[in-house]
Amino acid sequence: MEWTVEQESAAFEKLLSEHLVSHAGEYALQKCGQIKGFYPTYAAAYATGTSSFGLDAVFLVAKVEKSKPEVASYAWYAGVSFG
């Protein structure tokens, strides 16, 4: 069963505090809620993900760092203006 990006992200966030202990600053490669490895760069994690799972697969590459809340305006990102 293929996971969605939202499911992958939620699974990563759930275990983030554990990963921060020994992998802070590294990039995690995750597939179906399971960490497949930690890498020094985003590029290394992404390259491993595409070679292991293919270009069409859903997998997550995320930096192991404390989450920072971000206020987002969907109108801003979509280029919508009112007025």
C-alpha angles and dihedrals in degrees: 000000000000116000124221123240088250092055092048091050093048092050091049093049091049092061099031095108090057093049092048090065096066107007106042111152094017127109120247123214111207133180125180091351094306124113108234096185149320122249136189094233139032090236093056093049093046093047090052090048095052094044092047101040106018134244095283097050125105112238135144131238111186135165113242100237138118111284117251117207111238127196109219130192109206089196090057094051092044092050094241119149130187127204 
